[in-house]
Amino acid sequence: MSIGIDKINFYVPKYYVDMAKLAEARQVDPNKFLIGIGQTQMAVSPVSQDIVSMGANAAKDIITEDDKKHIGMVIVATESAIDNAKAAAVQIHNLLDIQPFARCFEMKEACYAATPAIQLAKDYLEKRPNEKVLVIASDTARYGIQSGGEPTQGAGAVAMVISHNPSILELNDDAVAYTEDVYDFWRPTGHKYPLVAGALSKDAYIKSFQESWGEYARREGKSLSDFESLCFHVPFTKMGKKALDSIINDADETTQERLTAGYEDAVYYNRYVGNIYTGSLYLSLISLLENRDLKAGQTIGLFSYGSGSVGEFFSATLVDGFENHLDKEGHKALLNHREEVSVETYEAYFNRFDELEFDHVAEKSEDDKDIFYLESIEEDIRQYHRPE
């Protein structure tokens, strides 16, 4: 039985800040951001783009009217929830006009939640050959202006249709998860921004990868040479590289060169978006698929991580014709057509986002007729603009 990713797409807001300019404004060496953490640009979210609108925007261009009739479950993975009771999946289900007899809910475990959402979708579909599942990872990564985590912020969403006989990737039955109670990154109820133990967070990430990879290799009898490429959760592009480097010497020289080169292709998009929490691994997957010469039948390893912590290593196999179901030109146009904002404007957007202070003139909402966006909040009810 073949179940996997049939369609995949991402959306990011139309604004970004240049990381070199942000570094200069913070009076640090630009190379600390450009090379030290490996980030070139950072997506900036206006008030009008929240996890619901970004998730709907990521999904709207890949789901057809036929998909809407067969989607039996909508799962939103996020750590940027806008409501403590109502699931963003319910709102996205409504915006996308998906058939009414569908389960809709949110999942949370820091940046990891999209992965168990996919695994749950796979299990759900095993006995439902005529259904599909829409999985959306949508987040706005926010640490605060002039905070230590500021250069690892970002915003965006990834949408995936999981189905039988997928057009892109078949999910293999080999996932290994590793859980350890660690306070490396957490956001207690009522806190606007997360609390972060920076050094511990990096160590916990690498340990989680080594443990899940080591157990995976033992159970499955696999080595690094069995993978064409590896994708990682990417809070910043140097993080996954540190994890890869921690085991790369176990491989032969040819494998080392292949995986190292593949990693750079896999983080190309992330370098220009920043951290999107639950969607970071899957943005990296899209980047790999669209920027590297891959072939059907090759296996890709994926490492998912959520602080707190849960890590998971699993694999997927490329199917025939996968390249015909990607949108490299559209994705590059989305990134290239964004508008750079000054550090001062980014700070203004950031502060208005916190206070939910709308300024549709400054954010040029008149240009957003073709996308979903948050138009207003009336009596704590969010009202969304639908594409014309």
SEBAKOL-279747 format. One record per residue (C-alpha): x, y, z. Coordinates in steps of 0.02 Angstrom, whole numbers, plus 50000, padded with zeros to 5 digits. Each point is the difference from the previous one (the first is absolute). Layout:
// SEBAKOL-279747
XYZ/...
END
This chain:
// SEBAKOL-279747
500005000050000/500745016649944/499585015450104/500955016350002/500135018149947/498955002849846/500145019049996/501055012750094/500115018950000/500585014450108/499515017950031/500975014250081/499485018150032/500445013249872/501285009150109/501764996150057/501445008450090/501804998449943/501034991150133/501575010149969/499035016150030/499204992650155/501734995550065/500635017649970/498495007250092/500394988450146/501845004949993/500644982549967/501114993349861/498854995849851/500964983749977/499304994250167/498314998949913/500534996549820/501304986750042/499844996250185/498194994549990/499904999549811/498555011949969/499885013049861/498215006450015/498604998550127/498154999749958/499025013850086/498164997150036/498755014349995/498514999750117/498934994149855/500924983449984/499724987850144/500104981050005/498264998149925/500255011349850/501764993649966/499424982050012/498545003149884/501145009049877/501214985349999/498584987949964/498905009649880/501084997749845/500234981250018/498304993350050/498724997349862/498114999150010/500184981149994/501245000550146/498755010150102/498724986149978/501204986550060/500955008650142/499394990950155/501145008550125/500875016950019/501425001450124/500905016150043/501684998450087/500525016050088/500795007550154/499275017149957/498204996350044/498815014849993/498674991950110/500124988550150/498424990549952/499525001949818/501164991149879/500725009749854/499604984749895/498145003950018/500255017549930/501104993949858/498744986349960/498705013849980/501095011749897/500444986049878/498204993749984/500464982150043/498554987750014/499165001050172/500234982150059/501845001750044/500954999250164/500915016250039/501235003150142/501685007350053/501564990950060/501385007050110/501764994850048/501085014949958/500734998449825/499674981249989/498104999549984/499884999149810/500924983550001/498814990550115/498605008349900/500674991749843/500234983350088/498235001150068/499375004149826/500904984749932/499234988750132/498285007649972/500084997049812/500524981850011/498184994650015/499295014449897/500594998149820/498845013549933/500445013850123/501395012850015/500705010150144/500545018249996/501465003550118/500515018150027/501505006250098/499805018650035/500965011050120/500685017150038/501654998450092/500175014850120/501305002650136/499905018750026/500925015049930/501845000550051/499844983050084/501304986449981/498824990149888/499525014749889/501084994649851/499154983050000/498245006749975/498934997749845/498244996049940/499194988349876/498974984549968/500174983449909/498494990349938/500044981649953/498684988449930/500284982350063/499204986449895/500094982649927/501094998249844/500895016650033/500745010249859/501585005750091/500594989350146/499514983350073/500174999450190/500954984750059/499504989950154/501585003750098/499745015150114/500975000350164/499585013250132/501045005250150/499265009550148/500915008550143/499335012850123/501145015049973/499715018550034/500965006549850/498585010649927/498265002450073/498625013050011/498954999050158/498175004949985/499865018950003/501765003249935/500075010049839/501714993349951/500874983550033/501334997050130/501604993149927/501554991750070/501075002749845/501474988350030/498884986450071/498835001649851/501404996549876/500644985450104/498254992750020/499695001249812/501614990849957/499744986950135/498234996849939/500634997849823/501404988350051/498854989450108/498594998549872/501214997249856/501014987250098/498454990050048/499335001549822/501624993349926/500004985750125/498194995049971/500015001849812/501784994349966/500355016149906/501505011349980/500215017649930/500464992749831/498194994049980/499375017949984/500125011549852/499745015150112/499505004850177/498825013950054/499975007650174/498935011450104/500815016849964/499745013850131/501535007649915/501014991949862/501564996550102/499024989750128/499634985249889/501775000849932/500694997950176/498944984450022/500544992949833/501825003750038/499844990550164/499804983449907/500685003449825/501724992750037/499184982950017/499685000049812/501154997149851/500685015049907/498764998949856/498534999550119/500715014550101/500145010749844/498264995549940/499135003450165/500955016250031/499565006649827/498214994350021/499855009150165/500445016649919/498644997649869/498784994950137/500215016250099/500035012149854/498215006150028/500185000150190/501485011849983/498835013149927/498494996950113/500664996650174/499204989150133/498214994349970/499974987650144/498884985249952/500245003249814/501895001649999/500394981849961/498724999749861/500575016549925/501724991949995/499254984749915/499235011049865/501675008849978/500884983449977/498734993549875/500055015849896/501865004150006/500874983249988/500104987449859/499054985350072/499274984349923/498524988850033/500394985750117/501265009650103/499765000750189/500005016150101/500284999850188/499085012950106/500355005750178/498625009150091/500295008650168/498935009350125/500765007750155/499474993150165/500384987549919/499504987449866/501044995149850/499594988049860/500974992549856/499044992449855/500184997949813/499045002249838/500284993849823/499815010549843/498684993649879/500005000549809/499615017249930/500175009150167/500855014649913/498405003849904/499085003750162/501155013550066/499955018849972/501795006249999/499635015349894/498505004950105/500954998150162/501495010049940/498835013649937/499155000550171/501695002850084/500715011849870/498475011249991/499945003950185/500325017750059/501505004150108/499575010650152/501185010250105/500444994750177/498915014150065/498514994349895/500274981950055/499965005850181/498385009549969/499214984649919/500614989350145/499245011350131/498345001849908/499924981049984/500154998450188/498645012750032/498884994549854/500015017849935/499454999449818/500705012249872/499394993849832/500675015549914/501794997550062/499904981449963/499285003349826/498534988250021/499255006749840/501324989649909/499454984050088/498394996649905/500624982949944/500454993250171/499214996950169/500395012750135/499365005050171/498895015149968/499385004250174/499594993550173/498255004050059/499494994950176/501494988050003/499404991649840/501255000049857/499355005249830/500984994649846/500055007049825/499764986549867/500885000749831/498985008249864/
END
